[in-house]
Amino acid sequence: MTYEQAIEQIDSLPRFGLTPGLDHMRILLSRIGNPQNALQFIHVAGTNGKGSTCAMIASVLRKSHYRVGLFISPHISDFGERIQVNGGMIPHRNLIQLTENLMTIVRQLADEGIIITEFEMITAMGLWWFQQQKCEIVVLEVGLGGRLDATNVIEKPLCSVITHLALDHTSILGDTIGQIAYEKCGIIKEGGVTVCYPEQEPQAMEVIRKIAEERHNRLIVADPSEIQLLSEELSGTALGYHGIMIHLPLLGDHQIHNACTVLTVLRYLKEDLQMHISEHSLTAGFLSVSMPARFEILRERPLCILDGGHNPDGMRSLARALKKYLPGKRLVAVTGMMKDKDVLHAIETCKDVFSEVITLPVESPRSMSAEELAECWRKIGVSAQVGEYPEQAIAMAVDMAGKDGATVICGSLYLAGELRRTAIDLLRLL
């Protein structure tokens, strides 16, 4: 089996199961010896900011000399990004071996009438790899929701983390912020500790407090007054925290709030669990954080930014960041979106940001057509045209933006993954 064949095998599994619940996931894990029971976790759920929050926590813990597993989704350029140990992606040869072993079990279970989904397979693969690699701590990002997510088979984690909550996946998780909060709070385990992102919507906060109380959790809400904003540039954000200066190579107000959440988690780990997290490991960990497709500067001249914001909340954060860092600049978007997202509300957050939009399809059966997406932009008064193919769309956007403007590739993490390498290679030639 080649790496490409392994990915095809994983992708061939159904996206959603016919039977809701965690029973199938538990059965699958039992067939491989329940690797999750040998691991300790920091479990992270939320609508936006999960990936950045996980990356920051994992980076600081690595610099603190712990052996750290990191499980995130989706990937941007390489499937191995989803399963990392101490910052290194799972090697292709090991991914192939795990796929072969797990697919044998998955087929046996199918013969027994137990259908395993794609994400259940990936989660089991990650947990198995982390056990084999003897990880001391695993930073585990929820895939979808929380209560019924495949990652929620773990026992009480060291800490549960709730990032910013907003409306997304409403057809699955519910169409109110309260319903979504209920699903996300499914990761809160009896007698645990939960850290919460600051400034949640009141209805979401009410649910978080209620569930934390019912499950006898200590709830720690991150306090943004503990952080001072020292400077903001395209190279990153400088923050003050109890006399320590932290440089974060991520941009946007939302990343400052994510950093506040992370610092609250780390303080709990240090002060209450007596983990060894020094001032040096804190500053070095934040400095070395890398998150592709989160307001990522692909090139400064011509300026091109890649962002994976794909729902109204994520696109709103992008719009705020663009207005803050690039005021008065001519901005041209290259964008594609999934048709099962709240597309109109998402793009409305950017209607006064982009001078022109070029649309592309995303390589997914869930993709909105480029023609339909362009029409959505026109409906809100933004000039839009359909791109022929990625290289042409990016080159056209760079030309339209001009030497003092910027190209912004946005709308979907899947699109970001498809276009990232193409854009980097093309921009070198422009």
C-alpha positions as CSV (number, residue, x, y, z in Angstrom):
1,M,0.0,0.0,0.0
2,T,1.3,3.5,-0.9
3,Y,0.6,6.7,1.1
4,E,-1.9,7.8,-1.6
5,Q,-3.7,4.4,-1.4
6,A,-3.8,4.7,2.4
7,I,-5.5,8.1,2.2
8,E,-7.9,6.7,-0.4
9,Q,-8.8,3.8,2.0
10,I,-9.5,6.3,4.8
11,D,-11.5,8.6,2.5
12,S,-13.6,5.6,1.3
13,L,-15.2,5.3,4.7
14,P,-18.6,7.0,5.3
15,R,-18.5,10.6,6.7
16,F,-21.4,10.0,9.1
17,G,-22.6,6.9,10.8
18,L,-26.1,5.5,10.6
19,T,-26.2,5.0,14.4
20,P,-25.5,8.0,16.5
21,G,-23.4,7.5,19.6
22,L,-20.0,6.3,20.7
23,D,-20.6,2.6,20.8
24,H,-18.9,1.8,17.5
25,M,-15.9,3.9,18.4
26,R,-15.6,2.1,21.7
27,I,-15.8,-1.3,20.0
28,L,-13.1,-0.3,17.5
29,L,-10.8,0.9,20.2
30,S,-11.3,-2.3,22.3
31,R,-10.1,-4.3,19.3
32,I,-6.7,-2.5,19.4
33,G,-6.3,-2.6,23.2
34,N,-8.0,0.7,24.2
35,P,-4.9,2.9,23.7
36,Q,-6.7,5.9,25.1
37,N,-6.6,4.4,28.5
38,A,-2.8,4.7,28.6
39,L,-2.8,8.4,27.8
40,Q,-3.5,11.8,29.5
41,F,-5.4,14.4,27.6
42,I,-6.2,18.1,27.2
43,H,-9.5,18.0,25.4
44,V,-10.5,21.0,23.3
45,A,-14.0,21.8,21.8
46,G,-15.5,24.9,20.4
47,T,-16.6,26.5,17.1
48,N,-13.6,28.6,16.2
49,G,-10.1,28.7,17.5
50,K,-9.7,25.0,18.4
51,G,-6.8,24.5,16.1
52,S,-4.9,27.6,17.2
53,T,-5.6,26.9,20.9
54,C,-4.3,23.3,20.5
55,A,-1.2,24.4,18.7
56,M,-0.3,26.9,21.4
57,I,-0.8,24.5,24.2
58,A,1.2,21.7,22.5
59,S,4.0,24.1,21.6
60,V,4.5,25.3,25.2
61,L,4.3,21.8,26.6
62,R,7.0,20.6,24.0
63,K,9.3,23.4,25.1
64,S,8.6,22.3,28.7
65,H,10.2,18.9,27.7
66,Y,7.1,16.8,27.7
67,R,6.4,14.3,25.0
68,V,3.3,15.7,23.4
69,G,0.8,14.3,20.9
70,L,-1.3,16.7,18.9
71,F,-4.5,15.7,17.2
72,I,-6.2,18.3,14.9
73,S,-8.4,18.4,11.9
74,P,-8.7,19.0,9.0
75,H,-5.2,19.1,7.6
76,I,-4.0,21.8,5.2
77,S,-1.3,20.2,3.1
78,D,-0.5,16.7,4.4
79,F,-2.7,14.2,6.2
80,G,0.0,13.7,8.7
81,E,-0.6,17.2,10.1
82,R,-3.6,15.6,11.9
83,I,-1.4,13.3,14.0
84,Q,1.8,14.9,15.4
85,V,4.3,13.9,18.1
86,N,6.6,16.7,19.4
87,G,5.8,18.7,16.3
88,G,6.6,16.0,13.9
89,M,3.9,14.5,11.6
90,I,3.3,10.8,11.6
91,P,5.7,9.4,9.0
92,H,4.1,8.1,5.9
93,R,5.4,4.5,6.4
94,N,3.8,4.4,9.9
95,L,0.5,5.9,8.6
96,I,0.4,3.2,5.9
97,Q,1.0,0.4,8.5
98,L,-1.6,1.8,10.9
99,T,-4.1,2.1,8.0
100,E,-3.5,-1.5,6.9
101,N,-3.9,-2.8,10.4
102,L,-7.0,-0.8,11.2
103,M,-8.7,-1.4,7.9
104,T,-8.5,-5.1,8.5
105,I,-10.4,-4.6,11.8
106,V,-12.8,-2.1,10.2
107,R,-13.7,-4.7,7.5
108,Q,-14.2,-7.4,10.2
109,L,-16.5,-5.0,12.1
110,A,-18.5,-4.3,8.9
111,D,-19.1,-8.0,8.5
112,E,-20.6,-7.9,12.0
113,G,-22.8,-5.0,11.0
114,I,-20.7,-2.3,12.8
115,I,-19.9,0.5,10.4
116,I,-16.9,2.7,11.2
117,T,-16.8,6.3,9.9
118,E,-13.9,8.1,8.5
119,F,-13.3,10.3,11.5
120,E,-13.6,7.3,13.9
121,M,-10.9,5.6,11.9
122,I,-8.6,8.7,12.0
123,T,-9.2,9.2,15.7
124,A,-8.4,5.5,16.5
125,M,-5.3,5.8,14.3
126,G,-4.1,8.9,16.3
127,L,-4.8,7.4,19.7
128,W,-2.9,4.2,18.7
129,W,0.1,6.1,17.4
130,F,0.2,8.3,20.5
131,Q,0.2,5.2,22.7
132,Q,3.0,3.6,20.6
133,Q,5.0,6.8,20.9
134,K,4.6,6.9,24.7
135,C,3.2,10.4,24.7
136,E,3.0,11.9,28.1
137,I,0.2,14.4,27.2
138,V,-2.1,14.5,24.1
139,V,-3.7,17.7,23.1
140,L,-6.9,16.4,21.5
141,E,-9.1,18.6,19.2
142,V,-12.8,17.6,18.9
143,G,-13.8,17.0,15.3
144,L,-17.5,18.0,15.3
145,G,-19.6,19.0,18.3
146,G,-18.3,17.3,21.4
147,R,-21.0,15.1,23.1
148,L,-21.1,12.5,20.3
149,D,-17.7,13.2,18.7
150,A,-15.4,10.2,18.3
151,T,-12.8,11.9,20.6
152,N,-15.2,11.8,23.5
153,V,-14.5,8.2,24.3
154,I,-11.7,9.3,26.6
155,E,-12.1,9.3,30.4
156,K,-11.7,12.5,32.4
157,P,-9.0,14.6,30.9
158,L,-6.4,16.8,32.7
159,C,-8.4,19.7,31.5
160,S,-11.4,20.3,29.2
161,V,-11.2,23.5,27.1
162,I,-14.1,25.3,25.5
163,T,-13.0,27.8,22.8
164,H,-15.3,30.5,21.2
165,L,-18.8,29.3,20.5
166,A,-20.9,30.5,17.5
167,L,-23.4,29.1,15.0
168,D,-21.9,26.5,12.7
169,H,-23.0,23.0,11.6
170,T,-26.5,24.0,12.6
171,S,-28.2,21.1,10.8
172,I,-26.3,18.7,13.1
173,L,-25.6,20.6,16.3
174,G,-28.7,22.8,16.6
175,D,-29.7,26.2,15.4
176,T,-29.3,28.2,18.6
177,I,-26.1,29.1,20.5
178,G,-27.5,27.3,23.5
179,Q,-28.0,24.0,21.7
180,I,-24.5,24.3,20.2
181,A,-23.1,25.0,23.7
182,Y,-24.8,21.9,25.0
183,E,-23.2,19.7,22.4
184,K,-19.7,21.2,22.9
185,C,-20.0,20.9,26.6
186,G,-20.4,17.1,26.1
187,I,-16.6,16.9,26.7
188,I,-17.0,18.1,30.3
189,K,-16.5,15.1,32.5
190,E,-17.7,14.4,36.1
191,G,-15.3,16.0,38.7
192,G,-13.0,17.6,36.2
193,V,-11.7,21.1,35.4
194,T,-12.9,23.2,32.5
195,V,-11.3,26.3,31.1
196,C,-13.5,28.6,29.0
197,Y,-12.7,31.2,26.4
198,P,-13.5,34.8,27.6
199,E,-16.5,36.8,26.4
200,Q,-18.8,34.0,25.3
201,E,-22.4,35.0,24.3
202,P,-24.6,35.1,27.4
203,Q,-26.7,32.1,26.3
204,A,-23.6,30.0,25.7
205,M,-22.1,31.0,29.0
206,E,-25.3,30.1,30.8
207,V,-25.2,26.6,29.4
208,I,-21.4,26.2,30.1
209,R,-21.9,27.2,33.8
210,K,-24.9,24.9,34.2
211,I,-23.2,21.8,32.8
212,A,-20.0,22.5,34.7
213,E,-22.0,22.8,37.9
214,E,-24.0,19.6,37.2
215,R,-20.9,17.7,36.6
216,H,-19.1,19.1,39.6
217,N,-16.4,20.8,37.5
218,R,-14.2,23.7,38.6
219,L,-14.9,26.2,35.8
220,I,-12.2,28.7,35.1
221,V,-13.1,31.5,32.7
222,A,-10.1,33.2,31.1
223,D,-9.7,36.8,32.0
224,P,-8.6,39.1,29.2
225,S,-7.6,41.8,31.7
226,E,-4.5,39.7,32.6
227,I,-3.1,40.3,29.1
228,Q,-1.8,43.6,27.8
229,L,-1.5,44.3,24.1
230,L,2.0,45.7,23.5
231,S,2.2,45.8,19.7
232,E,0.6,44.4,16.6
233,E,2.4,44.0,13.2
234,L,2.0,41.7,10.3
235,S,4.9,39.7,11.8
236,G,2.8,38.9,14.9
237,T,1.4,40.2,18.2
238,A,3.4,41.1,21.3
239,L,1.6,40.6,24.6
240,G,2.4,41.3,28.3
241,Y,1.3,38.7,30.9
242,H,2.2,39.1,34.5
243,G,5.5,40.8,33.7
244,I,6.4,38.3,30.9
245,M,6.6,39.5,27.2
246,I,5.1,37.0,24.8
247,H,5.4,37.2,21.1
248,L,2.7,35.3,19.2
249,P,3.2,34.8,15.4
250,L,-0.6,34.9,14.9
251,L,-2.7,37.9,14.2
252,G,-6.2,39.1,15.2
253,D,-8.2,40.0,18.3
254,H,-9.5,36.4,18.4
255,Q,-6.0,35.1,18.6
256,I,-5.3,37.3,21.7
257,H,-8.4,35.8,23.3
258,N,-7.2,32.3,22.3
259,A,-3.8,33.1,23.9
260,C,-5.6,34.2,27.0
261,T,-7.4,30.9,27.1
262,V,-4.2,29.0,26.6
263,L,-2.4,30.9,29.4
264,T,-5.2,30.1,31.7
265,V,-4.9,26.3,30.9
266,L,-1.1,26.4,31.3
267,R,-1.4,28.2,34.7
268,Y,-3.8,25.5,35.9
269,L,-1.4,22.8,34.8
270,K,1.6,24.5,36.5
271,E,0.0,25.6,39.7
272,D,-2.6,22.8,40.4
273,L,-1.0,19.8,38.7
274,Q,2.6,20.9,39.4
275,M,3.7,20.5,35.8
276,H,7.1,22.0,35.0
277,I,6.3,25.0,32.8
278,S,9.0,27.7,33.1
279,E,8.9,31.3,31.9
280,H,11.4,30.4,29.2
281,S,9.2,27.5,27.9
282,L,6.2,29.8,27.9
283,T,7.8,32.4,25.8
284,A,9.7,29.9,23.5
285,G,6.5,27.9,23.1
286,F,4.4,30.8,21.9
287,L,7.2,32.1,19.7
288,S,7.4,28.8,17.8
289,V,3.6,28.4,17.2
290,S,2.9,27.8,13.5
291,M,-0.7,27.6,12.2
292,P,-1.1,27.4,8.4
293,A,-4.1,29.1,7.0
294,R,-4.8,31.3,10.0
295,F,-4.2,34.7,8.6
296,E,-1.0,33.3,7.2
297,I,1.2,35.6,5.2
298,L,2.2,33.5,2.2
299,R,4.3,36.3,0.7
300,E,4.9,40.0,1.5
301,R,5.5,41.2,-2.1
302,P,3.1,40.7,-3.7
303,L,1.2,40.5,-0.4
304,C,-0.9,37.4,-0.2
305,I,-2.8,36.1,2.9
306,L,-4.3,32.7,3.4
307,D,-7.1,32.2,5.9
308,G,-9.4,29.2,6.6
309,G,-12.3,31.1,8.2
310,H,-15.4,29.3,6.8
311,N,-18.4,30.4,8.9
312,P,-19.8,33.8,9.8
313,D,-17.8,34.0,13.0
314,G,-14.6,33.0,11.3
315,M,-15.1,35.4,8.3
316,R,-16.0,38.2,10.8
317,S,-12.7,37.7,12.5
318,L,-10.9,37.8,9.1
319,A,-12.7,41.0,8.2
320,R,-11.7,42.7,11.5
321,A,-8.1,41.6,11.0
322,L,-7.9,42.9,7.4
323,K,-9.4,46.3,8.4
324,K,-6.9,46.5,11.3
325,Y,-3.7,45.5,9.6
326,L,-4.4,46.7,6.0
327,P,-6.6,49.8,6.3
328,G,-7.3,51.5,3.0
329,K,-5.6,48.7,0.9
330,R,-7.2,47.3,-2.2
331,L,-8.1,43.7,-1.3
332,V,-9.1,41.1,-3.8
333,A,-10.4,37.7,-2.6
334,V,-10.0,34.3,-4.1
335,T,-12.7,32.2,-2.4
336,G,-14.6,28.9,-2.4
337,M,-17.1,27.7,0.2
338,M,-19.1,24.7,1.2
339,K,-22.8,24.7,0.3
340,D,-23.7,23.4,3.8
341,K,-22.3,26.5,5.5
342,D,-24.2,29.7,6.2
343,V,-22.7,31.2,3.1
344,L,-24.7,34.5,2.8
345,H,-24.2,35.5,6.5
346,A,-20.5,34.6,6.2
347,I,-19.8,36.7,3.2
348,E,-21.9,39.6,4.4
349,T,-19.3,40.1,7.2
350,C,-16.8,40.9,4.4
351,K,-18.9,42.9,2.0
352,D,-17.2,46.2,2.8
353,V,-13.7,44.6,2.8
354,F,-13.1,43.3,-0.7
355,S,-13.0,45.3,-3.9
356,E,-13.4,42.2,-6.1
357,V,-13.9,38.5,-5.6
358,I,-12.9,35.6,-7.7
359,T,-14.7,32.3,-7.0
360,L,-13.5,28.8,-7.3
361,P,-15.1,25.4,-6.5
362,V,-13.6,23.4,-3.6
363,E,-12.6,19.8,-4.4
364,S,-15.5,18.3,-2.4
365,P,-19.0,17.0,-3.1
366,R,-20.1,19.5,-0.5
367,S,-18.7,22.4,-2.5
368,M,-20.9,25.3,-3.6
369,S,-20.4,25.9,-7.3
370,A,-18.2,28.8,-8.3
371,E,-21.1,30.3,-10.3
372,E,-23.5,30.2,-7.4
373,L,-21.0,31.6,-5.0
374,A,-20.2,34.5,-7.3
375,E,-23.9,35.2,-7.5
376,C,-24.1,35.3,-3.7
377,W,-21.4,38.0,-3.6
378,R,-23.2,40.0,-6.3
379,K,-26.4,39.9,-4.3
380,I,-24.7,41.7,-1.4
381,G,-23.2,44.3,-3.8
382,V,-19.6,43.0,-4.3
383,S,-18.2,42.6,-7.8
384,A,-17.5,38.9,-8.4
385,Q,-16.4,36.7,-11.3
386,V,-15.7,33.0,-11.7
387,G,-12.1,31.8,-11.9
388,E,-11.1,29.3,-14.5
389,Y,-8.6,27.4,-12.4
390,P,-6.5,28.2,-9.2
391,E,-3.3,29.5,-10.9
392,Q,-5.4,31.8,-13.1
393,A,-7.6,33.0,-10.3
394,I,-4.6,33.8,-8.0
395,A,-2.6,35.6,-10.8
396,M,-5.7,37.6,-11.7
397,A,-6.3,38.6,-8.1
398,V,-2.7,39.7,-7.7
399,D,-3.0,41.8,-10.8
400,M,-6.3,43.4,-9.7
401,A,-4.9,44.2,-6.2
402,G,-1.9,46.0,-7.6
403,K,1.5,46.5,-6.0
404,D,0.0,48.3,-3.0
405,G,-2.9,45.9,-2.4
406,A,-3.3,42.3,-1.3
407,T,-4.7,39.0,-2.4
408,V,-6.7,37.1,0.2
409,I,-7.4,33.4,-0.2
410,C,-10.3,32.5,2.1
411,G,-13.6,30.8,2.7
412,S,-12.7,27.2,3.5
413,L,-9.9,25.3,5.2
414,Y,-10.3,22.7,2.4
415,L,-9.7,25.4,-0.2
416,A,-6.8,26.7,1.8
417,G,-5.3,23.2,1.7
418,E,-5.8,22.9,-2.0
419,L,-4.3,26.3,-2.9
420,R,-1.5,26.8,-0.3
421,R,1.3,25.2,-2.2
422,T,0.0,26.4,-5.6
423,A,-0.1,30.0,-4.3
424,I,3.4,29.8,-2.8
425,D,4.9,28.4,-6.0
426,L,3.1,30.9,-8.2
427,L,3.9,33.9,-6.0
428,R,7.6,33.2,-6.3
429,L,7.3,33.8,-10.1
430,L,5.3,37.1,-9.9
